Amino acid sequence: MSKEKQTEDVETLKSMTVKLELGNMKLKATKAEAIKTLIAYFEREAAIKSILEKTTPFKG
């Protein structure tokens, strides 16, 4: 393999690595946003459950 071809291959790999890293960063940001959304959802559900337990007479 010629030196020129090796250099070209290395540059291609560097470019692909940068693209993969950017994609990974986007996925991490999406994951973080999804986690925040789920936490907010579960906190809201817990608050609703707490309110319902306080306002609903116990039957037993």
PQR file of N, CA, C, O and H, with PARSE charges and radii, in Angstrom:
ATOM      1  N   MET A   1       0.863  -1.175   0.000 -0.4000 1.5000
ATOM      2  CA  MET A   1       0.000   0.000   0.000 -0.0000 2.0000
ATOM      3  C   MET A   1       0.906   1.234   0.000  0.5500 1.7000
ATOM      4  O   MET A   1       1.877   1.314   0.753 -0.5500 1.4000
ATOM      5  N   SER A   2       0.572   2.167  -0.843 -0.4000 1.5000
ATOM      6  CA  SER A   2       1.397   3.364  -0.958 -0.0000 2.0000
ATOM      7  C   SER A   2       1.193   4.284   0.247  0.5500 1.7000
ATOM      8  O   SER A   2       0.179   4.227   0.942 -0.5500 1.4000
ATOM      9  H   SER A   2      -0.217   2.102  -1.455  0.4000 1.0000
ATOM     10  N   LYS A   3       2.175   5.110   0.459 -0.4000 1.5000
ATOM     11  CA  LYS A   3       2.120   6.081   1.564 -0.0000 2.0000
ATOM     12  C   LYS A   3       0.917   7.012   1.394  0.5500 1.7000
ATOM     13  O   LYS A   3       0.245   7.361   2.365 -0.5500 1.4000
ATOM     14  H   LYS A   3       2.999   5.156  -0.106  0.4000 1.0000
ATOM     15  N   GLU A   4       0.658   7.406   0.151 -0.4000 1.5000
ATOM     16  CA  GLU A   4      -0.472   8.297  -0.144 -0.0000 2.0000
ATOM     17  C   GLU A   4      -1.801   7.629   0.218  0.5500 1.7000
ATOM     18  O   GLU A   4      -2.688   8.256   0.797 -0.5500 1.4000
ATOM     19  H   GLU A   4       1.203   7.123  -0.638  0.4000 1.0000
ATOM     20  N   LYS A   5      -1.919   6.354  -0.131 -0.4000 1.5000
ATOM     21  CA  LYS A   5      -3.147   5.601   0.165 -0.0000 2.0000
ATOM     22  C   LYS A   5      -3.319   5.447   1.675  0.5500 1.7000
ATOM     23  O   LYS A   5      -4.431   5.571   2.189 -0.5500 1.4000
ATOM     24  H   LYS A   5      -1.199   5.844  -0.601  0.4000 1.0000
ATOM     25  N   GLN A   6      -2.228   5.178   2.384 -0.4000 1.5000
ATOM     26  CA  GLN A   6      -2.289   5.046   3.839 -0.0000 2.0000
ATOM     27  C   GLN A   6      -2.739   6.356   4.475  0.5500 1.7000
ATOM     28  O   GLN A   6      -3.574   6.363   5.381 -0.5500 1.4000
ATOM     29  H   GLN A   6      -1.325   5.077   1.966  0.4000 1.0000
ATOM     30  N   THR A   7      -2.181   7.460   3.995 -0.4000 1.5000
ATOM     31  CA  THR A   7      -2.556   8.774   4.517 -0.0000 2.0000
ATOM     32  C   THR A   7      -4.035   9.042   4.265  0.5500 1.7000
ATOM     33  O   THR A   7      -4.743   9.548   5.135 -0.5500 1.4000
ATOM     34  H   THR A   7      -1.504   7.454   3.260  0.4000 1.0000
ATOM     35  N   GLU A   8      -4.491   8.698   3.069 -0.4000 1.5000
ATOM     36  CA  GLU A   8      -5.905   8.878   2.723 -0.0000 2.0000
ATOM     37  C   GLU A   8      -6.797   8.030   3.632  0.5500 1.7000
ATOM     38  O   GLU A   8      -7.833   8.496   4.106 -0.5500 1.4000
ATOM     39  H   GLU A   8      -3.916   8.287   2.362  0.4000 1.0000
ATOM     40  N   ASP A   9      -6.391   6.793   3.870 -0.4000 1.5000
ATOM     41  CA  ASP A   9      -7.161   5.901   4.745 -0.0000 2.0000
ATOM     42  C   ASP A   9      -7.220   6.437   6.175  0.5500 1.7000
ATOM     43  O   ASP A   9      -8.264   6.381   6.825 -0.5500 1.4000
ATOM     44  H   ASP A   9      -5.549   6.414   3.486  0.4000 1.0000
ATOM     45  N   VAL A  10      -6.098   6.952   6.653 -0.4000 1.5000
ATOM     46  CA  VAL A  10      -6.058   7.514   8.008 -0.0000 2.0000
ATOM     47  C   VAL A  10      -6.994   8.714   8.103  0.5500 1.7000
ATOM     48  O   VAL A  10      -7.729   8.852   9.081 -0.5500 1.4000
ATOM     49  H   VAL A  10      -5.250   6.997   6.125  0.4000 1.0000
ATOM     50  N   GLU A  11      -6.972   9.571   7.109 -0.4000 1.5000
ATOM     51  CA  GLU A  11      -7.848  10.746   7.110 -0.0000 2.0000
ATOM     52  C   GLU A  11      -9.317  10.327   7.055  0.5500 1.7000
ATOM     53  O   GLU A  11     -10.164  10.931   7.714 -0.5500 1.4000
ATOM     54  H   GLU A  11      -6.374   9.459   6.314  0.4000 1.0000
ATOM     55  N   THR A  12      -9.612   9.307   6.280 -0.4000 1.5000
ATOM     56  CA  THR A  12     -10.983   8.788   6.209 -0.0000 2.0000
ATOM     57  C   THR A  12     -11.423   8.263   7.570  0.5500 1.7000
ATOM     58  O   THR A  12     -12.538   8.532   8.017 -0.5500 1.4000
ATOM     59  H   THR A  12      -8.925   8.817   5.744  0.4000 1.0000
ATOM     60  N   LEU A  13     -10.546   7.517   8.220 -0.4000 1.5000
ATOM     61  CA  LEU A  13     -10.870   6.982   9.549 -0.0000 2.0000
ATOM     62  C   LEU A  13     -11.058   8.098  10.572  0.5500 1.7000
ATOM     63  O   LEU A  13     -11.951   8.022  11.416 -0.5500 1.4000
ATOM     64  H   LEU A  13      -9.640   7.298   7.857  0.4000 1.0000
ATOM     65  N   LYS A  14     -10.232   9.125  10.502 -0.4000 1.5000
ATOM     66  CA  LYS A  14     -10.379  10.267  11.418 -0.0000 2.0000
ATOM     67  C   LYS A  14     -11.729  10.942  11.207  0.5500 1.7000
ATOM     68  O   LYS A  14     -12.416  11.295  12.166 -0.5500 1.4000
ATOM     69  H   LYS A  14      -9.506   9.188   9.817  0.4000 1.0000
ATOM     70  N   SER A  15     -12.100  11.115   9.944 -0.4000 1.5000
ATOM     71  CA  SER A  15     -13.383  11.739   9.617 -0.0000 2.0000
ATOM     72  C   SER A  15     -14.546  10.899  10.138  0.5500 1.7000
ATOM     73  O   SER A  15     -15.507  11.424  10.701 -0.5500 1.4000
ATOM     74  H   SER A  15     -11.543  10.828   9.165  0.4000 1.0000
ATOM     75  N   MET A  16     -14.443   9.595   9.942 -0.4000 1.5000
ATOM     76  CA  MET A  16     -15.503   8.699  10.424 -0.0000 2.0000
ATOM     77  C   MET A  16     -15.584   8.733  11.950  0.5500 1.7000
ATOM     78  O   MET A  16     -16.676   8.696  12.517 -0.5500 1.4000
ATOM     79  H   MET A  16     -13.663   9.167   9.485  0.4000 1.0000
ATOM     80  N   THR A  17     -14.436   8.803  12.607 -0.4000 1.5000
ATOM     81  CA  THR A  17     -14.400   8.860  14.067 -0.0000 2.0000
ATOM     82  C   THR A  17     -15.087  10.121  14.573  0.5500 1.7000
ATOM     83  O   THR A  17     -15.853  10.071  15.535 -0.5500 1.4000
ATOM     84  H   THR A  17     -13.549   8.833  12.146  0.4000 1.0000
ATOM     85  N   VAL A  18     -14.816  11.243  13.934 -0.4000 1.5000
ATOM     86  CA  VAL A  18     -15.449  12.504  14.329 -0.0000 2.0000
ATOM     87  C   VAL A  18     -16.962  12.405  14.164  0.5500 1.7000
ATOM     88  O   VAL A  18     -17.711  12.832  15.042 -0.5500 1.4000
ATOM     89  H   VAL A  18     -14.194  11.284  13.152  0.4000 1.0000
ATOM     90  N   LYS A  19     -17.410  11.847  13.050 -0.4000 1.5000
ATOM     91  CA  LYS A  19     -18.849  11.698  12.814 -0.0000 2.0000
ATOM     92  C   LYS A  19     -19.489  10.794  13.868  0.5500 1.7000
ATOM     93  O   LYS A  19     -20.580  11.080  14.360 -0.5500 1.4000
ATOM     94  H   LYS A  19     -16.801  11.500  12.337  0.4000 1.0000
ATOM     95  N   LEU A  20     -18.807   9.708  14.207 -0.4000 1.5000
ATOM     96  CA  LEU A  20     -19.335   8.796  15.229 -0.0000 2.0000
ATOM     97  C   LEU A  20     -19.377   9.466  16.601  0.5500 1.7000
ATOM     98  O   LEU A  20     -20.325   9.270  17.361 -0.5500 1.4000
ATOM     99  H   LEU A  20     -17.920   9.475  13.807  0.4000 1.0000
ATOM    100  N   GLU A  21     -18.360  10.246  16.913 -0.4000 1.5000
ATOM    101  CA  GLU A  21     -18.337  10.952  18.192 -0.0000 2.0000
ATOM    102  C   GLU A  21     -19.472  11.970  18.274  0.5500 1.7000
ATOM    103  O   GLU A  21     -20.104  12.113  19.321 -0.5500 1.4000
ATOM    104  H   GLU A  21     -17.590  10.405  16.295  0.4000 1.0000
ATOM    105  N   LEU A  22     -19.730  12.672  17.180 -0.4000 1.5000
ATOM    106  CA  LEU A  22     -20.842  13.627  17.154 -0.0000 2.0000
ATOM    107  C   LEU A  22     -22.176  12.910  17.329  0.5500 1.7000
ATOM    108  O   LEU A  22     -23.051  13.372  18.062 -0.5500 1.4000
ATOM    109  H   LEU A  22     -19.217  12.555  16.330  0.4000 1.0000
ATOM    110  N   GLY A  23     -22.319  11.785  16.652 -0.4000 1.5000
ATOM    111  CA  GLY A  23     -23.541  10.994  16.804 -0.0000 2.0000
ATOM    112  C   GLY A  23     -23.700  10.514  18.232  0.5500 1.7000
ATOM    113  O   GLY A  23     -24.807  10.521  18.772 -0.5500 1.4000
ATOM    114  H   GLY A  23     -21.609  11.410  16.056  0.4000 1.0000
ATOM    115  N   ASN A  24     -22.611  10.100  18.845 -0.4000 1.5000
ATOM    116  CA  ASN A  24     -22.635   9.637  20.228 -0.0000 2.0000
ATOM    117  C   ASN A  24     -23.041  10.771  21.170  0.5500 1.7000
ATOM    118  O   ASN A  24     -23.814  10.562  22.104 -0.5500 1.4000
ATOM    119  H   ASN A  24     -21.712  10.094  18.407  0.4000 1.0000
ATOM    120  N   MET A  25     -22.519  11.967  20.920 -0.4000 1.5000
ATOM    121  CA  MET A  25     -22.881  13.121  21.751 -0.0000 2.0000
ATOM    122  C   MET A  25     -24.375  13.418  21.628  0.5500 1.7000
ATOM    123  O   MET A  25     -25.032  13.716  22.625 -0.5500 1.4000
ATOM    124  H   MET A  25     -21.890  12.137  20.161  0.4000 1.0000
ATOM    125  N   LYS A  26     -24.908  13.338  20.420 -0.4000 1.5000
ATOM    126  CA  LYS A  26     -26.336  13.576  20.214 -0.0000 2.0000
ATOM    127  C   LYS A  26     -27.172  12.529  20.944  0.5500 1.7000
ATOM    128  O   LYS A  26     -28.193  12.851  21.552 -0.5500 1.4000
ATOM    129  H   LYS A  26     -24.374  13.095  19.610  0.4000 1.0000
ATOM    130  N   LEU A  27     -26.731  11.272  20.878 -0.4000 1.5000
ATOM    131  CA  LEU A  27     -27.454  10.208  21.584 -0.0000 2.0000
ATOM    132  C   LEU A  27     -27.425  10.423  23.096  0.5500 1.7000
ATOM    133  O   LEU A  27     -28.429  10.207  23.776 -0.5500 1.4000
ATOM    134  H   LEU A  27     -25.902  11.010  20.384  0.4000 1.0000
ATOM    135  N   LYS A  28     -26.288  10.843  23.617 -0.4000 1.5000
ATOM    136  CA  LYS A  28     -26.182  11.106  25.053 -0.0000 2.0000
ATOM    137  C   LYS A  28     -27.105  12.245  25.465  0.5500 1.7000
ATOM    138  O   LYS A  28     -27.735  12.186  26.521 -0.5500 1.4000
ATOM    139  H   LYS A  28     -25.473  11.018  23.065  0.4000 1.0000
ATOM    140  N   ALA A  29     -27.188  13.286  24.632 -0.4000 1.5000
ATOM    141  CA  ALA A  29     -28.080  14.405  24.924 -0.0000 2.0000
ATOM    142  C   ALA A  29     -29.534  13.949  24.890  0.5500 1.7000
ATOM    143  O   ALA A  29     -30.327  14.341  25.746 -0.5500 1.4000
ATOM    144  H   ALA A  29     -26.676  13.334  23.774  0.4000 1.0000
ATOM    145  N   THR A  30     -29.885  13.129  23.916 -0.4000 1.5000
ATOM    146  CA  THR A  30     -31.245  12.599  23.816 -0.0000 2.0000
ATOM    147  C   THR A  30     -31.567  11.730  25.021  0.5500 1.7000
ATOM    148  O   THR A  30     -32.665  11.808  25.571 -0.5500 1.4000
ATOM    149  H   THR A  30     -29.241  12.810  23.221  0.4000 1.0000
ATOM    150  N   LYS A  31     -30.614  10.905  25.431 -0.4000 1.5000
ATOM    151  CA  LYS A  31     -30.802  10.042  26.600 -0.0000 2.0000
ATOM    152  C   LYS A  31     -31.012  10.885  27.853  0.5500 1.7000
ATOM    153  O   LYS A  31     -31.899  10.589  28.654 -0.5500 1.4000
ATOM    154  H   LYS A  31     -29.722  10.842  24.984  0.4000 1.0000
ATOM    155  N   ALA A  32     -30.216  11.920  28.028 -0.4000 1.5000
ATOM    156  CA  ALA A  32     -30.353  12.788  29.197 -0.0000 2.0000
ATOM    157  C   ALA A  32     -31.724  13.457  29.215  0.5500 1.7000
ATOM    158  O   ALA A  32     -32.353  13.565  30.268 -0.5500 1.4000
ATOM    159  H   ALA A  32     -29.496  12.160  27.377  0.4000 1.0000
ATOM    160  N   GLU A  33     -32.179  13.902  28.060 -0.4000 1.5000
ATOM    161  CA  GLU A  33     -33.495  14.541  27.966 -0.0000 2.0000
ATOM    162  C   GLU A  33     -34.602  13.538  28.278  0.5500 1.7000
ATOM    163  O   GLU A  33     -35.572  13.875  28.958 -0.5500 1.4000
ATOM    164  H   GLU A  33     -31.668  13.814  27.205  0.4000 1.0000
ATOM    165  N   ALA A  34     -34.464  12.318  27.789 -0.4000 1.5000
ATOM    166  CA  ALA A  34     -35.456  11.274  28.063 -0.0000 2.0000
ATOM    167  C   ALA A  34     -35.499  10.945  29.550  0.5500 1.7000
ATOM    168  O   ALA A  34     -36.575  10.741  30.112 -0.5500 1.4000
ATOM    169  H   ALA A  34     -33.677  12.044  27.236  0.4000 1.0000
ATOM    170  N   ILE A  35     -34.343  10.894  30.182 -0.4000 1.5000
ATOM    171  CA  ILE A  35     -34.292  10.613  31.618 -0.0000 2.0000
ATOM    172  C   ILE A  35     -34.982  11.724  32.398  0.5500 1.7000
ATOM    173  O   ILE A  35     -35.744  11.449  33.325 -0.5500 1.4000
ATOM    174  H   ILE A  35     -33.468  11.060  29.726  0.4000 1.0000
ATOM    175  N   LYS A  36     -34.722  12.979  32.031 -0.4000 1.5000
ATOM    176  CA  LYS A  36     -35.386  14.098  32.712 -0.0000 2.0000
ATOM    177  C   LYS A  36     -36.899  14.016  32.543  0.5500 1.7000
ATOM    178  O   LYS A  36     -37.649  14.271  33.486 -0.5500 1.4000
ATOM    179  H   LYS A  36     -34.102  13.203  31.279  0.4000 1.0000
ATOM    180  N   THR A  37     -37.340  13.662  31.351 -0.4000 1.5000
ATOM    181  CA  THR A  37     -38.772  13.537  31.088 -0.0000 2.0000
ATOM    182  C   THR A  37     -39.387  12.425  31.930  0.5500 1.7000
ATOM    183  O   THR A  37     -40.459  12.604  32.508 -0.5500 1.4000
ATOM    184  H   THR A  37     -36.731  13.454  30.585  0.4000 1.0000
ATOM    185  N   LEU A  38     -38.717  11.285  32.000 -0.4000 1.5000
ATOM    186  CA  LEU A  38     -39.226  10.170  32.808 -0.0000 2.0000
ATOM    187  C   LEU A  38     -39.269  10.517  34.292  0.5500 1.7000
ATOM    188  O   LEU A  38     -40.230  10.174  34.981 -0.5500 1.4000
ATOM    189  H   LEU A  38     -37.846  11.140  31.531  0.4000 1.0000
ATOM    190  N   ILE A  39     -38.248  11.186  34.781 -0.4000 1.5000
ATOM    191  CA  ILE A  39     -38.234  11.587  36.190 -0.0000 2.0000
ATOM    192  C   ILE A  39     -39.401  12.521  36.475  0.5500 1.7000
ATOM    193  O   ILE A  39     -40.092  12.359  37.481 -0.5500 1.4000
ATOM    194  H   ILE A  39     -37.467  11.464  34.221  0.4000 1.0000
ATOM    195  N   ALA A  40     -39.626  13.490  35.604 -0.4000 1.5000
ATOM    196  CA  ALA A  40     -40.742  14.418  35.790 -0.0000 2.0000
ATOM    197  C   ALA A  40     -42.071  13.667  35.774  0.5500 1.7000
ATOM    198  O   ALA A  40     -42.961  13.958  36.573 -0.5500 1.4000
ATOM    199  H   ALA A  40     -39.065  13.621  34.787  0.4000 1.0000
ATOM    200  N   TYR A  41     -42.203  12.704  34.869 -0.4000 1.5000
ATOM    201  CA  TYR A  41     -43.423  11.905  34.782 -0.0000 2.0000
ATOM    202  C   TYR A  41     -43.662  11.135  36.076  0.5500 1.7000
ATOM    203  O   TYR A  41     -44.765  11.167  36.621 -0.5500 1.4000
ATOM    204  H   TYR A  41     -41.480  12.468  34.220  0.4000 1.0000
ATOM    205  N   PHE A  42     -42.636  10.442  36.571 -0.4000 1.5000
ATOM    206  CA  PHE A  42     -42.801   9.652  37.789 -0.0000 2.0000
ATOM    207  C   PHE A  42     -43.051  10.530  39.007  0.5500 1.7000
ATOM    208  O   PHE A  42     -43.815  10.151  39.895 -0.5500 1.4000
ATOM    209  H   PHE A  42     -41.740  10.415  36.128  0.4000 1.0000
ATOM    210  N   GLU A  43     -42.419  11.699  39.059 -0.4000 1.5000
ATOM    211  CA  GLU A  43     -42.677  12.621  40.168 -0.0000 2.0000
ATOM    212  C   GLU A  43     -44.121  13.107  40.126  0.5500 1.7000
ATOM    213  O   GLU A  43     -44.777  13.211  41.163 -0.5500 1.4000
ATOM    214  H   GLU A  43     -41.799  12.007  38.338  0.4000 1.0000
ATOM    215  N   ARG A  44     -44.609  13.402  38.935 -0.4000 1.5000
ATOM    216  CA  ARG A  44     -45.995  13.851  38.797 -0.0000 2.0000
ATOM    217  C   ARG A  44     -46.962  12.743  39.194  0.5500 1.7000
ATOM    218  O   ARG A  44     -47.944  12.992  39.893 -0.5500 1.4000
ATOM    219  H   ARG A  44     -44.076  13.317  38.094  0.4000 1.0000
ATOM    220  N   GLU A  45     -46.686  11.525  38.750 -0.4000 1.5000
ATOM    221  CA  GLU A  45     -47.539  10.394  39.114 -0.0000 2.0000
ATOM    222  C   GLU A  45     -47.544  10.165  40.623  0.5500 1.7000
ATOM    223  O   GLU A  45     -48.589   9.868  41.202 -0.5500 1.4000
ATOM    224  H   GLU A  45     -45.888  11.322  38.182  0.4000 1.0000
ATOM    225  N   ALA A  46     -46.387  10.300  41.259 -0.4000 1.5000
ATOM    226  CA  ALA A  46     -46.301  10.129  42.712 -0.0000 2.0000
ATOM    227  C   ALA A  46     -47.095  11.217  43.420  0.5500 1.7000
ATOM    228  O   ALA A  46     -47.763  10.946  44.418 -0.5500 1.4000
ATOM    229  H   ALA A  46     -45.538  10.542  40.789  0.4000 1.0000
ATOM    230  N   ALA A  47     -47.030  12.440  42.917 -0.4000 1.5000
ATOM    231  CA  ALA A  47     -47.786  13.539  43.515 -0.0000 2.0000
ATOM    232  C   ALA A  47     -49.287  13.300  43.367  0.5500 1.7000
ATOM    233  O   ALA A  47     -50.046  13.519  44.311 -0.5500 1.4000
ATOM    234  H   ALA A  47     -46.488  12.660  42.106  0.4000 1.0000
ATOM    235  N   ILE A  48     -49.712  12.858  42.204 -0.4000 1.5000
ATOM    236  CA  ILE A  48     -51.133  12.565  41.979 -0.0000 2.0000
ATOM    237  C   ILE A  48     -51.593  11.449  42.906  0.5500 1.7000
ATOM    238  O   ILE A  48     -52.663  11.539  43.506 -0.5500 1.4000
ATOM    239  H   ILE A  48     -49.095  12.679  41.437  0.4000 1.0000
ATOM    240  N   LYS A  49     -50.795  10.406  43.024 -0.4000 1.5000
ATOM    241  CA  LYS A  49     -51.140   9.289  43.898 -0.0000 2.0000
ATOM    242  C   LYS A  49     -51.253   9.760  45.342  0.5500 1.7000
ATOM    243  O   LYS A  49     -52.173   9.362  46.056 -0.5500 1.4000
ATOM    244  H   LYS A  49     -49.925  10.332  42.536  0.4000 1.0000
ATOM    245  N   SER A  50     -50.331  10.599  45.772 -0.4000 1.5000
ATOM    246  CA  SER A  50     -50.353  11.121  47.135 -0.0000 2.0000
ATOM    247  C   SER A  50     -51.615  11.943  47.384  0.5500 1.7000
ATOM    248  O   SER A  50     -52.258  11.804  48.424 -0.5500 1.4000
ATOM    249  H   SER A  50     -49.583  10.922  45.192  0.4000 1.0000
ATOM    250  N   ILE A  51     -51.961  12.788  46.437 -0.4000 1.5000
ATOM    251  CA  ILE A  51     -53.172  13.612  46.571 -0.0000 2.0000
ATOM    252  C   ILE A  51     -54.405  12.729  46.626  0.5500 1.7000
ATOM    253  O   ILE A  51     -55.291  12.948  47.452 -0.5500 1.4000
ATOM    254  H   ILE A  51     -51.439  12.901  45.592  0.4000 1.0000
ATOM    255  N   LEU A  52     -54.469  11.736  45.753 -0.4000 1.5000
ATOM    256  CA  LEU A  52     -55.624  10.835  45.740 -0.0000 2.0000
ATOM    257  C   LEU A  52     -55.739  10.063  47.051  0.5500 1.7000
ATOM    258  O   LEU A  52     -56.841   9.866  47.564 -0.5500 1.4000
ATOM    259  H   LEU A  52     -53.750  11.558  45.082  0.4000 1.0000
ATOM    260  N   GLU A  53     -54.610   9.629  47.591 -0.4000 1.5000
ATOM    261  CA  GLU A  53     -54.639   8.898  48.861 -0.0000 2.0000
ATOM    262  C   GLU A  53     -55.134   9.785  49.998  0.5500 1.7000
ATOM    263  O   GLU A  53     -55.812   9.309  50.908 -0.5500 1.4000
ATOM    264  H   GLU A  53     -53.715   9.789  47.175  0.4000 1.0000
ATOM    265  N   LYS A  54     -54.801  11.061  49.949 -0.4000 1.5000
ATOM    266  CA  LYS A  54     -55.215  11.992  50.999 -0.0000 2.0000
ATOM    267  C   LYS A  54     -56.687  12.376  50.869  0.5500 1.7000
ATOM    268  O   LYS A  54     -57.350  12.643  51.871 -0.5500 1.4000
ATOM    269  H   LYS A  54     -54.250  11.448  49.210  0.4000 1.0000
ATOM    270  N   THR A  55     -57.193  12.405  49.651 -0.4000 1.5000
ATOM    271  CA  THR A  55     -58.559  12.879  49.434 -0.0000 2.0000
ATOM    272  C   THR A  55     -59.580  11.766  49.296  0.5500 1.7000
ATOM    273  O   THR A  55     -60.782  12.022  49.375 -0.5500 1.4000
ATOM    274  H   THR A  55     -56.654  12.188  48.837  0.4000 1.0000
ATOM    275  N   THR A  56     -59.132  10.545  49.094 -0.4000 1.5000
ATOM    276  CA  THR A  56     -60.048   9.421  48.937 -0.0000 2.0000
ATOM    277  C   THR A  56     -60.212   8.731  50.284  0.5500 1.7000
ATOM    278  O   THR A  56     -59.232   8.309  50.898 -0.5500 1.4000
ATOM    279  H   THR A  56     -58.156  10.337  49.030  0.4000 1.0000
ATOM    280  N   PRO A  57     -61.468   8.620  50.743 -0.5600 1.5000
ATOM    281  CA  PRO A  57     -61.679   7.949  52.027  0.2800 2.0000
ATOM    282  C   PRO A  57     -61.262   6.481  51.950  0.5500 1.7000
ATOM    283  O   PRO A  57     -61.453   5.814  50.933 -0.5500 1.4000
ATOM    284  N   PHE A  58     -60.699   6.007  53.031 -0.4000 1.5000
ATOM    285  CA  PHE A  58     -60.244   4.617  53.101 -0.0000 2.0000
ATOM    286  C   PHE A  58     -61.445   3.703  53.221  0.5500 1.7000
ATOM    287  O   PHE A  58     -62.318   3.917  54.062 -0.5500 1.4000
ATOM    288  H   PHE A  58     -60.544   6.549  53.857  0.4000 1.0000
ATOM    289  N   LYS A  59     -61.487   2.687  52.383 -0.4000 1.5000
ATOM    290  CA  LYS A  59     -62.576   1.709  52.445 -0.0000 2.0000
ATOM    291  C   LYS A  59     -61.957   0.377  52.815  0.5500 1.7000
ATOM    292  O   LYS A  59     -61.207  -0.209  52.034 -0.5500 1.4000
ATOM    293  H   LYS A  59     -60.778   2.513  51.700  0.4000 1.0000
ATOM    294  N   GLY A  60     -62.270  -0.093  53.999 -0.4000 1.5000
ATOM    295  CA  GLY A  60     -61.667  -1.347  54.363 -0.0000 2.0000
ATOM    296  C   GLY A  60     -62.191  -1.931  55.574  0.5500 1.7000
ATOM    297  O   GLY A  60     -61.749  -3.005  55.983 -0.5500 1.4000
ATOM    298  H   GLY A  60     -62.879   0.383  54.633  0.4000 1.0000
TER
END
